[in-house]
Amino acid sequence: MDEALEITSVLDSGEMGGILCAIESKDKKEVFMISLTHLRIGADHPLKAKIEAYQKARVRKLSRQR
């Protein structure tokens, strides 16, 4: 799905879950939590390089745990 979403909150759930992002539904009645590892970051986002570095490291770490 290619839809721009706004992250309303971020928390670190530790080694097991990594960094989680809260995203509100359009009607603001529901909040969804998703791992930062699964989000695509816009090309113009100021933290794009740092986020992608985290994602790459997290995926590598998870693949070694299996």
LINPE-V694261 format. One record per backbone hydrogen bond with DSSP energy under -0.5 kcal/mol. NH is the residue of the N-H (numbers start at 1). CO is the residue of the C=O. E is the energy in kcal/mol with one decimal. If there is no record, write none. Layout:
# LINPE-V694261
[[NH:CO:E] [NH:CO:E]]
This chain:
# LINPE-V694261
[[3:1:-0.9] [7:5:-0.5] [8:6:-0.5] [8:22:-2.9] [9:22:-1.0] [11:20:-2.5] [13:11:-0.7] [13:18:-3.0] [17:13:-0.6] [18:14:-2.8] [20:11:-3.3] [21:34:-3.0] [22:9:-3.0] [23:32:-2.8] [24:6:-0.6] [25:30:-2.7] [28:25:-1.9] [32:23:-3.2] [34:21:-2.2] [36:19:-2.8] [38:35:-1.8] [39:36:-1.2] [45:42:-1.8] [48:45:-1.7] [51:47:-2.9] [52:48:-2.7] [53:49:-1.8] [54:50:-2.1] [55:51:-2.7] [56:52:-2.4] [57:53:-2.3] [58:54:-2.8] [59:55:-2.6] [60:56:-2.2] [61:57:-2.4] [62:58:-2.6] [63:59:-2.3] [64:60:-1.6] [65:61:-1.1] [66:62:-0.8]]
